[in-house]
Each structure stands twice: as C-alpha cells, then as structure tokens.
C-alpha cells in the first residue's frame, strides 16, 4: 500500500524528513478537541478570547502572593469578575490537586519507604525521568474521564474507553505526548474492549483489585454534584470499565461519596466519622464489601504510624494510605507530603489524596508554587468550569 505523500506548502517540494513526517501524521491522528487548549489567544493567535484568558492575570497575582488567605484569593477572583463560589473553588482544587499529588509522588514511585530522603517539593525525575510538574497515568486518565463527561454530558462508558485507548495508543492528554506509564490491569481491559466492544471490560477476579480506577475518580462526584446517589452509581460503573473486582469498585463507591461530601463543604470530622452519607441508611441499603466496610468502620488508620501504612498498588492499601494522610494533616501540602513519602505507588497515592484534599481545602489555599509547576495547569481550571456549566444547565431544566 502506498504511503500518503506530503508537500511543503511554501515550496511545493515533497517532504522526506522522517521526523517531520511523523509530526504531520501525529497531527492528523489527533483532532483539535483532543489537544490541550492554549491559555490565552495571545498564544494561539485566535481573535476570540479563550475561556481561561483570565488566568494570565490570576497567575501574576498568585506568583506574587503564592500563599494568600482564602479571603484574599476569593477577593481577587471577584475583582477580575471570575467565578469565586465555593463549589468551583473545590472543583478546581480536586482536579489540580490530582495533578499536583501525581507530579509530586512520581519522584519516589516504586521506592521502598525509608529508602530515600523525604520529598519536600515537586522535583521530577523518578522512574520515567520526568520534568518537574509532569504527571503520569493517574492524571491522564482523570483528564480523559473529565473530558468524556463534558463532551457527552453524561457517564458514557464507551466514550470513556475510547478516550483511554487514544491516550494509551496515541498519547492523547499525556504530559509528554506519549503514554509512558500504564498498569497491566488497564492494558488488559483496553485490549478486551477493542476486541469485544464491551466497555465493561474490567477484570473481576479478586487479585486484580488495583487502584487504577480510584486514581481517576474526581470528575464523577463533580459532574454529579447535584446527586449523591448518582455519584455512587456512576463511580461504580466508571470503575468497572477497567477494574471490575469488588474491592476496586466499592473503594470507588465509598471514596466518591467521601469526595462528594468534601465538595459540599462537609467537615473533616464528619467525613471520617464512619461511613459518610447525606442520606439516612444509604449504606445499609447499598452495602459495601466487607474489606472496605472494615477499613472505614474500624478506623485503625487514625492510630497508625507511617511505618504501619502500605502504599502499594492494591486498592485497599492505597485507600488506607490516603485516609491516613488526610486525617493526620491540616493542610493540602502537609498531607500530600505524608502521602507520597510512603513510597511504593507514590504517584497514585499522591493523586488520590490530591483529589480528596483539593476538594476539601479548595484551590485558593493550595500553594501556588506547586500549581505553577504543573504541566498544562490551566487546563484543569478549564475542566472545572466546563463541568460546572453542565451542572448549572441541568438545574435550569
């Protein structure tokens, strides 16, 4: 079969340079809506202002004042006529929090606890030799999920799997332009989906209960902000696309409910006092599996030291590690460092902690010295706005 030929628009000459040809083929393979948008029209050349145009001045404010009080930051949002409501603050926090925790933890990913100097900042490196602020599969899959929820306006499992496949095979929504980190359970599910067309392709065997569906969960409780019940329902279905084991599914059900409470401003004491629910007897009528129930009800993580916490890829280890870091800290940054310095699957522990803590503390009080390091940081703010637009449109019906 003859390969497609490309010609230089200026000279009309045939392009033969393989590097240039590869860039052109990649350009054709990935449509514009699957690319990270520019922050402003000054960068893109568009005559229309971008939805994140305001972030140029906001970034200047936050660079000058990286740790303002919540009220100072809220006041600045109001001065530039940008949404400063508590809900969008928590939406932004959950999404950028995922990327921060991920980028922070990748440095010590796969390392044994205690075998490295404790992290204090986002410095990059790690097993994939990333630049400071670049993130891994956790954030890529979270971004794919958010993008799907926005473009379909619903929990379309097939669309989610299509996007995961585009990330895996074409590098869509990767910090580096390539899929360089992906779990075996996810790969197996994506291959099954491509073979069968069934989006519910997650392995259901108990040994497959990894943390790969929990790590991307934040967009679900944001999208279904108006309904606790829908949050739990769609968190389960979203997990089952790649992780069908009952512990993985129920960890997502429980944690999405916890995030829903954090997004609604529920106190930490109430969130961590047994099984959080705004609906009487919800968990009695919709029970969780025994291992998740035992972890939450016995609350042993509240009395454990770091040396007693595992942060492996097993979803029950990850869930306990995240709850431990969240309980034993009083700021986003302190808890994030507790989480990632557990080592092992540090990027995922950090990403999941970042989603919960970002929802709880809100974006306005996250140290901007970390935010500004994050690759394509403005895109997470944009996704938060787009998700809120859908929520508002549904209220109007």
C-alpha positions in Angstrom: 0.0 0.0 0.0 1.4 3.4 -1.0 2.1 5.8 1.9 0.4 9.2 1.8 2.7 11.9 0.5 3.1 15.4 1.9 4.3 18.5 0.2 5.7 21.8 1.6 3.1 24.5 1.2 5.7 27.2 0.5 8.0 25.4 -1.9 5.8 22.6 -3.3 8.6 20.1 -2.6 8.0 16.6 -1.4 8.7 16.3 2.4 11.0 13.4 3.0 12.4 14.1 6.5 11.0 11.2 8.7 10.9 13.3 11.9 8.7 16.0 10.1 6.6 13.3 8.5 6.0 11.6 11.9 4.9 15.0 13.4 2.5 15.5 10.5 1.0 12.0 10.9 0.5 12.6 14.6 -1.1 16.0 13.9 -3.6 14.2 11.6 -4.3 11.4 14.0 -5.2 13.6 17.0 -8.1 16.1 16.4 -8.0 19.6 18.0 -10.6 18.7 20.6 -8.2 16.1 22.0 -5.4 18.6 22.4 -4.7 20.8 25.4 -6.0 24.2 24.7 -3.9 27.4 24.9 -4.4 29.5 28.0 -4.9 32.8 26.0 -5.4 33.9 22.4 -2.0 35.6 22.6 -0.5 32.1 22.4 -3.0 30.6 20.0 -3.3 33.5 17.6 -7.1 33.3 17.8 -9.2 36.5 17.7 -11.6 35.1 20.2 -10.7 35.2 23.9 -10.1 31.9 25.5 -12.2 30.7 28.5 -9.0 30.7 30.5 -7.9 34.2 29.4 -8.4 35.5 32.9 -5.7 33.1 34.2 -2.9 35.3 32.9 -3.6 38.0 35.4 -4.6 35.5 38.1 -1.2 33.7 37.7 0.6 37.0 38.1 -1.3 37.7 41.3 -0.6 34.2 42.7 3.1 34.2 41.7 3.4 37.5 43.6 1.4 36.0 46.5 1.7 32.2 46.4 0.0 31.6 49.8 -2.8 34.1 50.2 -5.6 33.6 52.7 -8.8 32.1 51.3 -10.5 35.5 51.5 -7.7 37.4 49.8 -7.8 34.9 46.9 -11.5 35.0 46.7 -11.4 38.8 46.7 -9.1 38.8 43.7 -11.4 36.4 41.8 -14.2 38.9 42.5 -12.2 41.9 41.3 -11.5 40.3 37.9 -15.1 39.1 37.7 -14.3 35.4 37.7 -16.5 32.8 39.5 -15.4 32.7 43.1 -18.1 30.5 44.5 -17.2 27.7 47.0 -18.2 25.0 44.6 -15.9 26.0 41.7 -13.1 26.5 44.2 -13.5 22.9 45.3 -13.9 21.6 41.8 -10.6 23.4 40.8 -8.9 22.1 43.9 -9.9 18.5 43.2 -8.7 18.5 39.6 -5.4 20.4 40.0 -4.9 18.5 43.3 -4.8 15.2 41.4 -2.0 16.5 39.1 -0.1 18.0 42.0 -0.1 14.8 44.0 0.8 12.8 40.9 3.7 15.0 39.9 4.9 15.2 43.5 4.9 11.4 44.0 6.4 10.3 40.7 9.9 11.1 42.0 9.8 8.3 44.5 7.5 5.9 42.7 8.3 2.2 43.2 10.8 3.1 46.0 10.6 1.3 49.4 9.6 3.6 52.3 12.6 4.9 54.2 15.0 4.3 51.3 15.0 7.9 50.0 15.3 11.4 51.5 11.8 12.7 52.3 10.4 14.8 49.5 9.6 18.4 50.2 8.8 19.7 46.7 7.9 18.8 43.1 11.2 18.0 41.6 10.5 15.5 38.8 12.8 12.6 37.9 11.7 9.2 39.1 11.5 6.0 37.0 10.3 7.9 33.9 12.8 10.8 34.3 10.0 13.4 34.1 10.5 17.2 34.3 9.2 18.9 37.5 5.5 19.3 37.1 4.9 16.5 34.6 2.4 13.9 35.7 1.7 10.3 34.9 -1.1 7.9 34.0 -3.3 8.9 37.0 -3.8 12.4 35.8 -4.1 11.5 32.1 -6.9 9.0 32.8 -8.6 11.5 35.2 -8.4 14.1 32.4 -9.8 11.7 29.9 -12.7 10.9 32.2 -13.4 14.6 32.8 -13.2 15.3 29.0 -15.7 12.5 28.3 -18.2 13.7 31.0 -18.1 17.1 29.5 -18.3 16.3 25.8 -21.1 13.7 26.2 -22.7 15.5 29.2 -23.3 12.0 30.8 -21.4 8.9 32.0 -20.9 7.3 28.6 -18.7 4.3 29.3 -17.9 3.6 25.7 -16.7 7.2 25.2 -14.6 6.9 28.3 -12.9 3.7 27.0 -12.4 5.3 23.6 -10.5 8.1 25.2 -8.5 5.8 27.4 -7.5 3.9 24.2 -6.5 7.2 22.5 -4.3 8.1 25.4 -2.8 4.6 25.5 -2.1 4.3 21.8 -1.7 7.9 20.6 -0.6 9.8 23.7 -3.7 11.9 23.9 -3.8 14.0 27.2 -0.3 12.9 28.2 2.1 15.4 29.9 4.8 14.2 27.4 2.7 13.4 24.3 3.2 9.7 24.8 1.7 7.0 27.1 4.8 6.1 29.1 3.1 4.6 32.2 0.1 2.3 32.2 -1.0 -0.5 34.6 -1.3 -4.1 33.4 -5.0 -4.3 34.5 -5.8 -1.2 32.5 -4.0 -2.5 29.4 -5.8 -5.9 29.6 -9.2 -4.1 29.9 -8.5 -1.8 26.9 -7.4 -4.8 24.8 -10.6 -6.7 25.8 -12.7 -3.6 24.9 -11.1 -3.3 21.5 -11.8 -7.0 20.8 -15.4 -7.1 22.1 -16.7 -3.6 22.0 -18.0 -4.0 25.6 -16.9 -1.0 27.7 -17.5 -3.1 31.0 -14.2 -4.8 30.4 -12.6 -4.7 33.8 -11.2 -7.9 35.3 -13.5 -9.1 38.1 -11.1 -11.5 39.8 -10.1 -10.5 43.4 -6.4 -10.4 42.6 -7.0 -7.6 40.0 -8.2 -5.1 42.7 -5.7 -2.4 41.9 -6.0 1.3 42.4 -6.2 2.3 38.7 -9.9 3.2 38.8 -9.8 5.0 42.1 -6.9 7.2 40.9 -9.1 8.9 38.3 -12.4 9.3 40.2 -12.6 13.0 40.9 -14.7 14.1 37.8 -17.6 11.8 38.8 -18.5 13.5 42.1 -18.0 16.9 40.5 -20.2 16.0 37.5 -22.9 14.6 39.7 -22.6 17.3 42.3 -26.4 17.6 42.5 -26.9 13.9 43.4 -25.1 11.7 46.0 -26.9 8.6 44.6 -25.8 9.3 41.0 -22.3 9.9 42.2 -22.1 6.4 43.8 -23.8 4.8 40.8 -21.6 6.2 38.2 -18.4 5.8 40.2 -19.1 2.1 40.3 -19.8 1.9 36.5 -16.7 4.0 35.7 -14.6 1.7 37.7 -16.0 -1.4 36.0 -14.7 -0.3 32.6 -11.1 -1.2 33.7 -11.4 -2.6 37.2 -14.3 -4.9 38.0 -13.0 -6.5 41.2 -15.5 -5.8 44.0 -12.8 -4.2 46.2 -11.9 -1.8 43.4 -15.5 -1.0 42.6 -16.5 -0.5 46.2 -13.4 1.6 47.0 -14.6 3.9 44.2 -18.2 3.9 45.6 -17.1 4.8 49.1 -14.4 7.4 48.0 -16.6 9.1 45.5 -19.2 9.6 48.3 -16.5 11.0 50.5 -15.4 13.4 47.8 -19.0 14.4 47.2 -19.2 15.4 50.9 -15.9 17.3 50.7 -17.1 19.2 47.6 -20.2 20.2 49.6 -18.1 21.6 52.4 -18.6 18.8 55.0 -16.2 19.0 57.9 -13.3 16.5 58.2 -14.7 15.2 61.4 -18.0 14.3 59.8 -16.4 12.9 56.7 -14.2 10.5 58.6 -16.7 9.5 61.3 -17.6 6.1 60.0 -19.4 5.9 56.6 -20.2 9.4 55.4 -23.6 9.8 53.7 -26.1 12.6 53.5 -28.9 10.0 53.1 -30.1 8.1 56.1 -29.3 4.4 55.9 -27.9 4.7 52.4 -25.0 2.3 53.0 -27.3 -0.1 54.9 -29.4 -0.3 51.8 -26.5 -0.3 49.4 -23.8 -2.1 51.3 -20.1 -2.1 50.6 -17.9 -5.2 50.6 -16.5 -6.5 53.9 -12.9 -5.2 53.5 -13.9 -1.6 52.7 -16.5 -1.7 55.4 -14.0 -3.0 57.9 -11.4 -0.3 57.0 -13.8 2.5 57.4 -15.7 1.4 60.4 -12.7 0.3 62.5 -10.8 3.5 61.7 -7.5 1.9 62.6 -5.7 4.3 60.2 -6.3 7.0 62.7 -4.0 5.5 65.2 -1.3 4.1 62.9 2.2 5.5 62.3 3.7 5.9 58.8 5.7 2.6 59.2 2.4 0.8 59.6 0.9 2.0 56.4 1.4 0.4 53.0 1.1 2.3 49.7 1.2 -0.5 47.2 -0.9 -0.7 44.1 -3.5 -2.8 45.9 -6.6 -0.6 46.2 -7.2 -1.3 49.9 -3.6 -0.3 50.8 -4.0 2.9 48.7 -7.3 3.8 50.3 -6.0 3.4 53.8 -2.8 5.4 52.9 -4.9 8.3 51.5 -7.3 8.4 54.5 -4.3 8.2 56.9 -2.6 11.2 55.2 -5.8 13.2 55.1 -6.6 12.5 58.8 -3.1 13.3 60.1 -2.7 16.6 58.3 -4.3 20.1 58.4 -3.3 21.5 55.0 -3.1 20.2 51.5 0.6 20.4 51.3 1.3 18.6 54.6 -0.9 15.7 53.8 0.4 15.4 50.2 4.0 15.0 51.6 2.8 12.4 54.1 1.1 10.5 51.3 4.0 10.5 48.8 6.7 9.9 51.3 5.2 6.5 51.9 6.9 5.5 48.7 5.8 2.4 46.7 2.9 3.6 44.4 3.6 7.1 45.5 2.3 8.9 42.4 -1.1 7.2 42.7 -1.3 7.7 46.5 -0.5 11.4 45.9 -3.0 11.7 43.0 -5.9 10.2 45.0 -5.0 12.2 48.2 -4.8 15.3 46.0 -8.3 14.8 44.7 -9.8 14.5 48.1 -7.7 17.2 49.8 -8.2 19.5 46.9 -11.9 19.2 47.1 -11.8 19.7 50.9 -9.4 22.6 51.1 -10.2 24.2 47.8 -7.8 25.6 45.1 -7.5 29.1 46.7 -5.3 27.9 49.6 -3.1 25.4 47.7 0.5 26.8 47.5 0.8 28.3 44.0 4.5 27.4 43.9 3.3 23.9 43.3 0.4 24.8 41.0 2.6 26.8 38.6 4.9 23.9 38.1 2.2 21.6 36.8 2.2 21.0 33.1 -0.8 22.5 31.4 -2.1 23.6 34.8 -4.7 26.0 33.2 -6.5 23.0 31.6 -7.6 21.7 35.0 -9.2 25.0 35.8 -10.9 24.9 32.4 -12.3 21.4 33.0 -13.7 22.6 36.4 -15.5 25.4 34.7 -16.9 23.2 32.0 -18.2 20.6 34.5 -19.9 23.4 36.5 -21.5 24.7 33.3 -23.2 21.2 32.8 -24.3 21.2 36.5 -25.9 24.7 36.1 -27.6 23.7 32.8 -29.3 20.7 34.5 -30.6 22.9 37.3 -32.3 25.1 34.7 -34.3 22.2 33.3 
